[in-house]
Amino acid sequence: MKSERLTIVPPTNALTGAVAPPGSKSITNRALLLAGLANGVSRLTGALKSDDTRYMADALRAMGVGIEEPDETVFVVTGTGRLTPPAQPLFLGNAGTAVRFLPAAIAAMVTGEVIVDGDRHMRKRPIEPLIVALKSLGVEAEAPTGCPPVTIHATGGFSADRVVIDAGLSSQYVSALLMAAPIAGRSFTVELAGDEIGARGYIYLTVAAMRAFGASVEQQSPSHWRIEPTGYRATDYRIEPDASAATYLWGAEALGGGRIDIGTPSSGFTQPDARAYDVIASFPHMPAVIDGSQMQDAVPTLAVLAAYNATPVRFTGISNLRVKECDRVRALSLGLNAIKDGLAREEGDDLIVDGDPSLAGRHLPAEIDTFADHRIAMSFALAGLKSSGITILDPKCVGKTYPGYWDALASLGVSYLEEVPG
């Protein structure tokens, strides 16, 4: 994909075929870290190879972990049970999981100074709650802007056995501390400050992965976990397909009226975004109110479908979308209104989409600014299945989590008009 602009050509036939989504980004980056913290050789199969997982793998390599890639869905990770300070700052692009997970592991295992940084988009994404939590554990950590870059002066452990974390902005802060706990050298407790937590289902993914790598984790209440100092055990680990990626294929099936076999039933996913399947299946009679708090990455898909729904849809519980790869609430509003003025509006942190089935089959010239956000690009591609003239700017940004996305749609019968810079 060399194009800077990609215009979707609506297919004339129903989309029918088989497309297997790539491996889960969320699970791949958890498994890479845990395998890197273990002592021994782990084989991760079904893994995602994308920008985000490459950044995580390269960061671990820089800290002494051996990682080989014998094929496009496998990582073979050789850990020594320790991490060493990297020679250079760790540059992690806009990979939120890598930037949030690594500081806690570094603080628990490394001795020396480590800088964790990202691109200009990552430097706008908050990490202050994690920094506050690490400081409470005696870690000298700094993030002067409240966002990356982060500097950790690590001493190879924590000075306390209990941490309280504010997870209102992201569950990734909790996952970071949970995954660091088994290597902290003592029984450890992670507690939430209050009951608010973004996408709690991702905590379950974290705990499941930790247990697969030999950790002992007990959830003592909805906001309280106790972890024993077991360290991690190398293991062979199968990564399930990405549920967030599956939502685009489910959405394409709903809009296109065909049958797309993704190889995994919705019930076969453990990731929280899989709950979007039932909402997508209700199209064009989606619920009047959709709470997106526990399926945040599926909201862009659902919002684009809502544009063609028979009735308006209000999305609630999505304030955290404002601090993702971009302000996704604003990006969705702008993109939908580029298709039709007044199609969407923001009320506080809610997004209201006034469904208009008459948009289907019309020529609606619209340039969609993706803000370099893979999910904005992939979700608005669905609008191009129903209306002509939908142009995706910076289509290459899908490489963050689904490098083969455009080829996948093409295999189902979707075609494009590309503009390649001279």
Secondary structure, 3 states (H helix, E strand, C coil): CCCCEEEEECCCCCCEEECCCCECHHHHHHHHHHHHHCEEEEEEECCCCCHHHHHHHHHHHHCCCEEEEEECCEEEEEEECCCCCCCCCEECCCCHHHHHHHHHHHHHHCEEEEEEECCCCHHHCCCHHHHHHHHHCCCEEECCCCCCCEEEEEECCCCCCEEEEEECCCCHHHHHHHHHHHHCCCCEEEEEEEEEECCCHHHHHHHHHHHHCCCCEEEEECCEEEECCCCCECCEEECCECHHHHHHHHHHHHHHCCEEECCCCHHHCCCHHHHHHHHHHCCCCCCCEEECCCCHHHHHHHHHHHCCCCCCEEEECCHHHHHCCCCHHHHHHHHHHHHCCCCEEEECCEEEECCCHHHCCCEEEEEECCCCCHHHHHHHHHHCCCCEEEEEECHHHHHHCCCCHHHHHHHCCCEEEEECCC
